[in-house]
Amino acid sequence: MQYDVLTFGRSSIDLYSRDIGAPFEEITSFGAFVGGSSLNIAVQTRRLGLKTALLTALGNDQVGKFIRHFLHKEGIETAFIPTIAQARTSAVLLGIEPPDRFPLVYYRHNAADIYVNIDHVKATPIQNFRVVVLSGTALSRDPSRTASFYAAELAQQKQVPAFLDLDFRADQWEDPRAYGVYVRALLPRLQVVIGTEEEVLAASLEDSKQISIEHQQISAPEIRGNLQRAIERILQAGVQTLIVKRGAQGCSIFEQGREEVKVPGYPVEILNVLGAGDAFGGGFIYGFVQGWDMYQACRMGNACGAIVVTRHGCANFMPTYDEVMEFVNQKGGLS
């Protein structure tokens, strides 16, 4: 069977505050949704009309059943998702205090998706996909770390474009410098890398005191200088395209031997930013698979991200193709 997209990485149950604007300690109830960067991207590509499969792992628990049921309803291929008896499906709790406070708590001790291994990758027909999308958090521990490298190796052998969603979550790493070490080792097998400015900086991080993720330890000129060096380092490793997500400002396209191309976003009122970057990734991948130029694919990604920030959560709220087209037509199109 032929597919468009395989995403590999995190999956979770997401419990989002129903008390919009309330401090986390005053939350009285949560809504139950699904999430995880790779799952979110899978949902967005599927809702845009692509044939998508997810490679993750779930625990033998009610939460795993909850997620698998959701994926079935979405029409996402789950045949390659193993159940890990000794692990638990992960969970995330989120407070929502717009426009800029979204306290987040991860429960990923013994997380099932970290147990994806080489055998699970071998059981997935990577040659039958048009794009394989890997995730930075899957590099944080073995066996999913080795499985990620093996998936990238197979994709390269089969001439399937491999993407990396940088997906840097500092608390998932014993040493944040290790994130950069493993990402840089993976870069030569990748065609496209997608991430925020902070994630691009983290990918070149060699000294844990070099930067703080909140940009509090270095000046703005130093940040810009470090970012440019980090961008150059990623491209010099052999990556064809680096997409830097910049929130409300849209994104930038960096390609070997070319000038930066800035792609504007779509102004909207923010409710919840979590999941917007994954919506962007799904929209961009849709455009890539359709053969669009990079600028138009990024505009599609920006549109998907802009819609999601106006909504309560992540995967459950990803827009459909018709919703995105209606939105962009109202905003002047994709050009």
N, C-alpha and C positions, 0 to 999 in steps of 0.2 A: 504494500500500500504506500502511496506517495503522500507526503505532508509538506506544508509550507514552513512551519516553525517548530523547533524544539527548544524549550527553555529548561534550564537545569539549575536548581538551587532551593532557596528557602520556601517553606509553606507554613502557615500558622492559622490559628483562630485569633481573630482580632476583636478585642472588647473595647468599644469606643464609648466614651462618656455620652450620655443622653442630656446631661446638664451643660449646655453650651455656655461657655463663659465662666463656669464655676471653677475655683481652684481645685486641684486634684483631691485634696483632703476633704473637700465638701461634696464630692460626687455621690449621688444617691443611687444611680443605676447605670448600667452599660448595655449597649446593643451588641449582639453577637454577629460578627461578619467573618470573612476569610481574608487572608493577606499573605505577605511574604513577597519580596521583589519579583522572584521568578514566576510565582503564581499570578501576581498582578499583571505582569507583562503578557503571560499566556492568555489571561482573560481579555485584555485589551485587544490583542491581535485576533482572537476568536470573534469578539463582538464586531470587529471591522470586517469579518468575513473570511479570514484565513483558516486553513486547516492546521490546527495547533495541537501539539502534545506537550505534556509536562513530565520531566524527570525529576522527581523528588522522592522522599520517603515519608511514610506516616506510621505512627505508633498503632499497636493493636488496642485502641482505646476509642471511646465515644467521640473524642475530638477528631480523630482520624476519619471516622465514619462520617462525621459532619462535613469535613472538607471534601471527601471523595464524593459524597452525595451532591454537593454544590458543583463540582467539576463535571459530573455526569449531566446535570441539568444544563450546564453551559455548552455542552457538546465538545469538551476538551478530552482528547485521548488520554486515558489513565492506565492503559495496558502496561506501561513501563514503570509504574509506581509500585515499589515493593512495600510490604508491611514489615516493620522491624519489631519483633516481639519484645526485645529487652529495652526499648526506648519509648519516649513519650512524644507525641505531636506537640510542637511548640506553641506558645501563646504570647500575645502582646496586649498590653493595656495602654490606653491613650486618653489623656485629658485634652479638651478642646477649648482653648481660650484665644479666639481670634483677636487681632490679625497675626500675632507672632509668637504665641506661647502654646506649645503642643507637647507637654511632658509625656515621655514615653518610657515604658518599663517592659523589658524583654524577659521572658521565661524560657530559656533555651538550655538549661542543664539537661544533658543526655537527650538532646534534640534528635528526633528521628531522621531529619533530612541530612544530618552530618554522616549518617551511616550508608549513604549511597556509595557503592564501591565499583571496582573495575568490572566485576561480573555483571552488575546492573547496567553499566555502559555498554558492555559487549552484547547484552540482550536487547539493546535499542538500535534499530537500523539507521544509523546516522546517515548513511548514503542515500536514504530515502527522503531527506529533508533538504529544503532550499537554504535554510539558515539555522545555525545552532547558536543559542544565546547562553553564555556562562555567567556566573555571578561571583563577585568578590568574596562574599561571606562564606561561600562553599570552600574557599581556600584556607579558612581559618583552622581547620582540623582535618586529620585523616579519619576515615578513608575517603571522604568526599574531596579532599585536596588532591590526592593522587588520581581519583576518578575524573576530576576536572581536567587535569593535564592529559590524561588518556583520551578523554573526549575531544580535546583540542587537537591532539595528535591524529586521531582518526578522521576528524573533519578535514584537516590539512591533506591527509592521504587521499581522501575521497573527493577533494576539491569542493568542499562545502564551506561557504564563508562562515567563519567563527567570530561572534561578537562577544564582548565582555561588558556587562553592566558592573561598573566598579564597586557599587554597593558596599561602601566602607562603614562598618559599625565598630567603632573603637573598642567597645566593651566586649566584643566577641574575640578579641585577641589578647593573649597574655602579654605580648609586646607589640605595640602598634608598628614598630619598625619592620616586623616580620611581614606585615601586609604588603609593604612596598617590595620586599625581597621576592615574594612569591608572584606578585603581579608582574614585576619586571622579567621574571623567568618565563612567564607565560606569553608575554607580548609578541615574540617572534612568530607565534602560531596564529595570531589574530589579524583579522582584516579591519574591524571597526571596534573602537572603544568609546563608551558613553559614560559620562560622570559629571558631577558638580565640580566647581573650582576646588573645593576642599578635598574632594576625592582624588582629583588629579595631583594636588599637592601631596596627599598621603601616599600616592603611588610612587613618589620619588623620595619619600621620607627615609633618611638614613640615620638621623639623630633625633631621638624623641624630644629633645629640647629645641629642635630647629624651628618648629612652628607649634601653635596650638590650633586645634580645629576651629576654635572661635575667633581666630585671628587676634588674640590679645597680647601676644608676646613679641610681635614684630610690626614695624611700621607699614603703611600702605605701599610706599615705593618698593620695600623689600618683598612684600607679598606679590606685587606685580612681577618683580624680577624673578622670584622663585617660581611663580606660576609659568612664566614664559620658558624658563629652563626645564620645568617639568613637562610642558607640552612638547618641547623639542626632543626631550629624552624619549618620550613615548613614540613619536614619529620616527626617530632614528633607529628604534628597535625593529622597525619593519611594518608597523601598523599603517595601513593606507589612510584611514580617516579617524580623527578624534573629534567627537562631539562634546562640547562643554556646555552643560545646562546652566542657565543663569536666571532661573525663576521668572519673575515678571518681565525681565529684560529679554526673554527668549533664550537664544543659544548662539554658540559660535561654532563654525565648521573649520577645522584645521586639517589640511591635507599636505602630503609631501610635495615640496617645491612650489606651494601656492600661498598666497596671502590669506589671512583670516577673513572669513565671510560671516558677517553678523546677520542673524535671522531674527526679526522682531517677534515678540509674543503678542498675545491678545489680552488687553486690559479687562479684568473682571474683579468683582468683589470677593475677597478670600473668606472662606469658612474653615477649611481644613487643608493644609498643604500636604499631609501625608498621602502618598500614593501618586502625587502629581508627576513625579519623575518617572515612575513606572508607566503611567499613562503615556507620557512623552515617548518612552522607549517603544511601547507598543505601536504608537502612531508612526514613529520613524521607521520601524521595521516593516510596517505595512507598505509605506511608500517605497522602501528599498526593494521589497519583493515584487511590487508592481513595476519596477524599473524606472521610477521617477528619478529626477535629478536630486542631489543632496539638499538643495535649498527647499524644494517643494516637500520632500520627505520630512525635513525639520519643521516646516510650517504645519504639516499634519500632526507631528508630535506636539508642537506648541499648542495647537488647538485642543488636542485630547487632554493635555495637562491643564489648560485653562478651564476646561469644563469640570474636571475632577476637583479642583480647588474650591469650587462653589458647592460641593456636595459633602455629605457627612463622612464618607469613608473611602476605602480603596477598591478592591476587586468588585464588590457588589455594585459599585457606582460608576464603573467604567462605561463610557458612552458607546452607543452603537454607531455604525457607519452613517445611518440616516441622521442621527442626532449631531454628529460632527459636521456633516455636510450642511445641515441647516444652520448651525452655528457659524461656520466660516462664510457662508453666503451672506449672513447678516453682518459679518465683520469685514466684508470686502474681498473674500476669497483666499486662496492659498498662494497667490503670486506675490 
